[in-house]
């Protein structure tokens, strides 16, 4: 039972930030498309703004690995 709870905690550590990142990127992407239609020179800024939420998933992965390795 303990192994199941550890696996579930690790899965949640990745799933919750992934869902939040998907939501954030959908909002940033639609706003970025509108901004680039008016000012094409902001494309670099939009790419950076789209990459920032990805750090949540990377940190969630790190936490999941720490959960699995520490509690094993």
Secondary structure as GFF3:
##gff-version 3
##sequence-region A 1 72
A	DSSP	alpha_helix	2	38	.	.	.	ID=ss1
A	DSSP	three_ten_helix	40	42	.	.	.	ID=ss2
A	DSSP	alpha_helix	43	52	.	.	.	ID=ss3
A	DSSP	alpha_helix	54	71	.	.	.	ID=ss4
###
